[in-house]
Amino acid sequence: MPSSNVNDTPKTGFRRRHPVLFVFGVLFMAMALSVGAMALLSFTAFDEEEFTFVLPDSEQLGVAYLDGTIESSTRLVAFLRKLRDDNDVKGVLLRVNSGGGGFGPSQEIFRAVKKLAEKKPVVASFGSVAASGGYYAACPAKVIYALPGSITGSIGVRSMFPNVRDAAERLGFSFNSFTTGRLKDAGTPFREMTGEDKAYLQELITDLRDIFVADVAQARNLSPDAINALQGKAMTAANALTIGLVDKMGGQEDALDELKKLSGITKKTPRLVRGPKKNTSRFEEFFGRLGAAFVHGMSASEPGIDLRAE
């Protein structure tokens, strides 16, 4: 007679007993393998910009892109320098689609474009918007093309200073500041601005505006008074054409045709050297731009006065 101690209940696997844990485990393993593979590729892959093999070609044109908010000038300035020093590149198209950004980076790109334009032809092409710092960066170009509806101008500087003193008091905390001078913490959000603070900050912004205006006036052969009369307003390129901020109406193809003429290019389709290469992190490649933006946004920003050419 068979023993009654034998357990006749069929055994079930981990997947059936814990389906949720099983799914999460599979996802975790897949993520770990993907991250590991990307890490391996980051060490073994060559930089396409440095190791691309091309046949010698003495009739090339550079195409430099200035897109989005200007927070850093490093990569674009380095690429413009590379185009300036390359004797095979006969001219450069600067394609701008930016409403500006930090004053310092915008000014540095302006200087790089100006230096490039002193050595070889530079033609700028405006996309949807090339305003404030975006216009600043492009104005040394020999010829500026824009679409009638492109937004440009906005030649000026702004800085905003929020005040959270009342909110901080309601939440029951205060803020003490120790400085080496009365104006060192001007603009802090934890106290009301004094008249001296406001005068100091306005003077600082006005000084930067004057530098901006002087650079644009010299580059575009305009008077500073004419630019100041605009009061920092943005405008369509059709309007900008009438006052000398833009030279011609047209798109990127028109700008490229103009550049070929100015550069003495005889080929119908010359080789284009495009850049700068986009600096996309492995984190952005894996989790997407939204996740990367969330992580970057969680990091603390450096306190100080934020002066914007936008």
C-alpha positions as CSV (number, residue, x, y, z in Angstrom):
1,M,0.0,0.0,0.0
2,P,1.5,3.4,-1.0
3,S,2.6,5.7,1.8
4,S,0.2,8.4,2.7
5,N,3.1,10.8,3.5
6,V,3.8,11.5,-0.2
7,N,2.8,15.1,-1.1
8,D,0.8,14.8,-4.3
9,T,0.4,18.6,-4.7
10,P,2.2,19.7,-7.9
11,K,5.1,22.0,-7.4
12,T,4.9,25.5,-9.0
13,G,7.9,27.6,-10.1
14,F,9.0,30.9,-8.8
15,R,7.5,32.7,-11.9
16,R,4.0,31.5,-10.9
17,R,4.4,32.0,-7.2
18,H,5.9,35.5,-7.5
19,P,4.9,36.9,-11.0
20,V,5.6,40.5,-10.1
21,L,9.0,39.9,-8.6
22,F,9.8,37.7,-11.7
23,V,8.9,40.5,-14.1
24,F,11.0,43.1,-12.1
25,G,13.9,40.7,-12.0
26,V,13.8,40.2,-15.8
27,L,13.6,44.0,-16.4
28,F,16.5,44.6,-13.9
29,M,18.7,42.0,-15.7
30,A,17.9,43.5,-19.1
31,M,18.8,47.0,-17.8
32,A,22.0,45.8,-16.3
33,L,23.1,44.0,-19.5
34,S,22.2,47.1,-21.6
35,V,24.1,49.5,-19.3
36,G,27.1,47.1,-19.3
37,A,27.1,46.9,-23.1
38,M,27.0,50.7,-23.5
39,A,29.8,51.1,-21.0
40,L,31.9,48.6,-23.0
41,L,31.1,50.5,-26.2
42,S,32.1,53.8,-24.6
43,F,35.6,52.4,-24.0
44,T,36.0,50.6,-27.4
45,A,34.3,52.8,-29.9
46,F,36.2,55.5,-31.8
47,D,35.2,59.1,-31.9
48,E,33.6,59.4,-35.3
49,E,34.8,63.0,-35.7
50,E,38.4,62.2,-35.1
51,F,38.7,58.8,-36.9
52,T,36.5,59.3,-40.0
53,F,38.6,58.6,-43.1
54,V,37.9,60.9,-46.1
55,L,39.7,61.4,-49.3
56,P,41.6,64.7,-49.7
57,D,39.3,67.5,-51.0
58,S,40.5,71.1,-51.3
59,E,36.9,72.4,-51.9
60,Q,35.0,72.0,-48.7
61,L,32.5,74.1,-46.8
62,G,31.9,74.1,-43.1
63,V,28.4,74.1,-41.5
64,A,28.3,75.1,-37.9
65,Y,25.0,74.7,-35.9
66,L,24.0,76.9,-33.0
67,D,20.8,75.4,-31.6
68,G,18.8,76.0,-28.4
69,T,19.6,77.9,-25.3
70,I,23.2,79.1,-25.2
71,E,24.6,77.8,-21.9
72,S,28.1,76.7,-23.0
73,S,30.3,77.9,-25.9
74,T,33.1,75.3,-25.6
75,R,32.2,72.8,-28.3
76,L,31.0,75.3,-30.9
77,V,34.1,77.6,-30.4
78,A,36.4,74.6,-30.7
79,F,34.7,73.5,-33.9
80,L,34.8,77.1,-35.4
81,R,38.6,77.1,-34.6
82,K,39.0,73.8,-36.4
83,L,37.2,75.2,-39.5
84,R,39.3,78.4,-39.3
85,D,42.6,76.4,-39.3
86,D,41.6,73.9,-42.0
87,N,42.8,75.3,-45.3
88,D,40.6,72.9,-47.3
89,V,37.5,74.6,-45.8
90,K,36.9,77.6,-47.9
91,G,33.9,79.1,-46.1
92,V,31.5,78.5,-43.3
93,L,27.7,78.5,-43.0
94,L,26.5,79.3,-39.5
95,R,23.0,78.0,-39.0
96,V,21.3,79.6,-36.0
97,N,18.1,78.5,-34.3
98,S,18.5,80.1,-30.8
99,G,16.8,82.7,-28.7
100,G,20.0,83.4,-26.8
101,G,21.2,82.4,-23.3
102,G,24.1,83.2,-21.1
103,F,25.8,86.5,-21.9
104,G,29.4,85.1,-21.5
105,P,29.0,82.1,-23.8
106,S,27.1,84.3,-26.4
107,Q,30.0,86.8,-26.4
108,E,32.6,84.1,-26.8
109,I,30.8,82.6,-29.8
110,F,30.6,86.1,-31.3
111,R,34.3,86.5,-30.9
112,A,35.0,83.1,-32.5
113,V,32.7,83.9,-35.5
114,K,34.4,87.3,-35.9
115,K,37.8,85.8,-35.9
116,L,36.7,83.2,-38.4
117,A,35.1,85.8,-40.7
118,E,38.4,87.7,-40.8
119,K,40.0,84.7,-42.5
120,K,37.3,83.2,-44.7
121,P,33.7,83.9,-45.8
122,V,31.0,83.3,-43.2
123,V,27.3,83.3,-44.1
124,A,24.6,83.1,-41.4
125,S,21.2,81.4,-41.9
126,F,18.5,82.0,-39.4
127,G,15.9,79.4,-38.6
128,S,12.8,80.0,-36.5
129,V,14.6,82.3,-34.1
130,A,18.0,84.0,-33.9
131,A,17.4,86.6,-31.2
132,S,19.5,88.2,-28.5
133,G,22.5,86.0,-27.8
134,G,21.6,84.0,-31.0
135,Y,21.8,87.2,-33.0
136,Y,24.9,88.4,-31.1
137,A,26.8,85.2,-32.1
138,A,25.9,85.5,-35.8
139,C,26.2,89.2,-36.5
140,P,29.9,89.2,-37.6
141,A,28.9,87.1,-40.6
142,K,29.5,88.7,-44.0
143,V,25.9,88.0,-45.1
144,I,22.9,87.2,-43.0
145,Y,20.0,85.3,-44.5
146,A,16.7,84.8,-42.7
147,L,13.1,83.9,-43.5
148,P,10.6,86.7,-43.4
149,G,9.0,85.1,-40.3
150,S,12.2,84.4,-38.4
151,I,12.3,86.1,-35.0
152,T,15.4,88.1,-34.4
153,G,16.6,91.3,-32.7
154,S,16.1,91.4,-29.0
155,I,19.4,93.1,-28.5
156,G,19.7,93.6,-24.8
157,V,20.4,92.0,-21.4
158,R,18.0,90.8,-18.7
159,S,18.3,89.4,-15.2
160,M,15.5,88.5,-12.8
161,F,15.7,88.4,-9.0
162,P,12.9,86.6,-7.2
163,N,12.0,87.5,-3.6
164,V,11.0,84.7,-1.3
165,R,11.4,86.6,2.1
166,D,7.6,86.6,2.9
167,A,7.3,82.9,2.0
168,A,10.3,82.0,4.1
169,E,8.8,83.9,7.1
170,R,5.5,82.0,6.7
171,L,7.4,78.7,6.7
172,G,9.2,79.7,9.8
173,F,12.8,80.0,8.7
174,S,15.2,82.9,8.2
175,F,18.4,83.4,6.3
176,N,21.6,85.2,7.4
177,S,24.2,86.5,5.0
178,F,27.8,87.5,5.9
179,T,29.6,89.5,3.3
180,T,32.7,91.6,2.8
181,G,30.8,94.5,1.3
182,R,27.2,95.9,1.2
183,L,26.7,95.0,-2.4
184,K,28.2,91.5,-2.3
185,D,24.8,89.8,-1.8
186,A,22.8,92.3,-3.9
187,G,19.9,90.3,-5.5
188,T,19.6,87.7,-2.8
189,P,16.0,86.4,-2.7
190,F,15.9,86.5,1.1
191,R,15.7,90.2,1.7
192,E,14.2,93.3,0.0
193,M,16.5,95.1,-2.4
194,T,17.8,98.5,-1.2
195,G,18.0,101.5,-3.5
196,E,21.8,101.0,-3.7
197,D,21.3,97.3,-4.7
198,K,19.0,98.3,-7.6
199,A,21.2,101.0,-8.8
200,Y,24.3,98.7,-8.7
201,L,22.5,95.9,-10.6
202,Q,21.0,98.2,-13.2
203,E,24.5,99.7,-13.8
204,L,25.9,96.2,-14.3
205,I,23.2,95.3,-16.8
206,T,23.5,98.6,-18.6
207,D,27.3,98.1,-19.0
208,L,26.7,94.7,-20.6
209,R,24.0,96.1,-22.8
210,D,26.4,98.8,-24.0
211,I,29.0,96.1,-24.9
212,F,26.4,94.1,-26.7
213,V,25.2,97.1,-28.7
214,A,28.7,98.3,-29.5
215,D,29.7,94.9,-30.9
216,V,26.5,94.6,-33.0
217,A,26.9,98.2,-34.3
218,Q,30.5,97.6,-35.4
219,A,29.7,94.2,-37.0
220,R,26.6,95.5,-38.9
221,N,27.9,99.1,-39.6
222,L,25.1,100.7,-37.7
223,S,25.0,103.4,-35.1
224,P,24.6,102.5,-31.4
225,D,21.9,105.1,-31.1
226,A,19.8,103.3,-33.8
227,I,20.2,100.0,-32.0
228,N,19.4,101.5,-28.6
229,A,16.2,103.0,-30.1
230,L,14.9,99.5,-30.5
231,Q,14.6,99.2,-26.7
232,G,15.6,95.5,-26.9
233,K,12.5,94.5,-28.8
234,A,12.3,91.3,-30.9
235,M,11.0,91.6,-34.5
236,T,10.4,89.6,-37.6
237,A,13.3,89.3,-40.0
238,A,11.2,91.1,-42.6
239,N,11.3,94.1,-40.3
240,A,15.0,93.6,-39.4
241,L,15.8,93.7,-43.1
242,T,14.6,97.3,-43.3
243,I,17.0,98.5,-40.5
244,G,20.1,96.5,-41.5
245,L,20.1,93.7,-39.0
246,V,19.5,91.2,-41.8
247,D,20.9,91.3,-45.3
248,K,18.7,89.0,-47.5
249,M,15.5,86.9,-47.3
250,G,16.0,83.2,-47.9
251,G,16.5,79.8,-46.4
252,Q,19.4,77.6,-45.7
253,E,19.8,76.5,-49.4
254,D,20.0,80.2,-50.5
255,A,22.6,80.9,-47.8
256,L,24.7,77.9,-49.0
257,D,24.5,79.1,-52.6
258,E,25.7,82.5,-51.5
259,L,28.5,81.0,-49.5
260,K,29.7,78.9,-52.5
261,K,30.0,82.1,-54.6
262,L,31.8,84.0,-51.9
263,S,34.2,81.1,-51.3
264,G,35.0,80.5,-55.0
265,I,33.6,76.9,-54.9
266,T,33.2,75.5,-58.4
267,K,31.7,72.1,-57.4
268,K,27.9,71.8,-57.5
269,T,27.9,69.8,-54.4
270,P,31.0,70.3,-52.3
271,R,31.8,68.2,-49.3
272,L,30.2,69.7,-46.1
273,V,32.0,69.5,-42.8
274,R,29.2,69.7,-40.2
275,G,29.5,70.2,-36.4
276,P,30.0,70.4,-33.6
277,K,29.2,66.9,-32.7
278,K,26.3,66.6,-30.2
279,N,27.5,65.8,-26.7
280,T,24.9,63.1,-25.8
281,S,25.7,61.3,-22.6
282,R,25.3,57.5,-22.2
283,F,22.6,58.2,-19.6
284,E,20.6,60.2,-22.2
285,E,21.0,57.5,-24.8
286,F,19.6,54.9,-22.4
287,F,17.0,56.7,-20.4
288,G,16.1,59.4,-22.9
289,R,16.3,63.1,-22.6
290,L,13.4,63.4,-20.2
291,G,15.1,61.3,-17.6
292,A,18.5,63.0,-18.0
293,A,16.8,66.4,-17.7
294,F,15.2,65.3,-14.5
295,V,18.5,64.2,-13.0
296,H,20.3,67.4,-14.2
297,G,17.4,69.5,-12.7
298,M,17.8,67.9,-9.3
299,S,21.4,69.0,-9.0
300,A,21.9,72.3,-7.2
301,S,22.7,75.3,-9.3
302,E,25.5,77.7,-8.3
303,P,24.2,80.8,-6.7
304,G,24.9,84.2,-8.1
305,I,23.8,86.8,-10.6
306,D,22.4,85.3,-13.8
307,L,22.9,87.7,-16.7
308,R,21.1,86.6,-19.8
309,A,21.4,87.7,-23.5
310,E,18.0,86.4,-24.3
